[in-house]
Amino acid sequence: MNAKIIDGKAIAADLRAAVKAETDRLSAAHGLAPGLAVVLVGENPASMTYVGSKSRAVAEVGMRPFDHHLAATTSEAELLGLIQRLNADPAVSGILVQLPLPPQISPARIIAAVSPDKDVDGFHPLNAGRLMTGLPALVPCTPAGCIKLAMTVHSSLVGLDAVVIGRSNIVGKPLAQLLLAENATVTIAHSRTHDLPALCRRADLVFAAIGRAEMVRGDWIRPGATVIDVGINRVSAGGKSRIVGDVNFAEAVKVAGAITPVPGGVGPMTIVCLLVNTLRAACMQAGLPPPAV
């Protein structure tokens, strides 16, 4: 029997509708209009496509988009100056600087310059530290989306054995912290892990975020396990290209209990969780309770 397909598009659409309803309520009750500033430096095609998707999503839920498209030759000082202005702008609830950045600009300096209260990417060291210590924080969008997807399969993650493949600051590490907050038992695996297939076979939950096309094979998966595939990899064969995840879907779908497809799984959740963070940031800055989404 094939696994249940976790439909990220449908789940994201439901959450997006809830965000729109909450945005409309805040506007009517408090005159609050959340605004998201998205900063793109350069002409990276993938980044331009992603930024366009974010801006459309912001407008669709009734928030205000503030897009800033800068030349690839922009200096670090110029970008820092823009961030300072956005930090001080009360109309801007959240700031997102699209990565990667050109080589003359330090990502670490840019991330640290964004106000933690407007850090809707959840990358600022202060938000990372708050997440680590169990304090309220704006958390990275992709890990937040992964948890929401897993919770559509399991009513509770308490006591489940979770393996996170990948230890990046963007996905692996924050995802592990969110799983710990749900009282799962968490193992972070990486390129130096011994016998990774055996480690995965014991897991109730496998989160693949390693950035290698179809690395996780079907015989790595425990029968009935839930598989969340974060990977987005373009592969070519016979003159044609296609997008695949970090999991060999054709093999894993025959073993897992539930699995996300690529595309259509984690990707849509990342964008909608950005909207949730923007809404949370706007409420926090206005001294209002957290939104009910």
Salt bridges, closest charged atoms under 4 A:
GLU22 OE2 - ARG25 NH2 2.81
ASP24 OD2 - LYS20 NZ 3.03
GLU43 OE2 - HIS69 NE2 3.66
GLU60 OE1 - ARG16 NH1 3.12
GLU76 OE2 - ARG109 NH1 3.26
ASP161 OD2 - ARG202 NE 3.39
ASP204 OD1 - ARG222 NH1 3.01
GLU214 OE2 - ARG242 NH2 3.88
GLU251 OE2 - ARG217 NH2 2.50
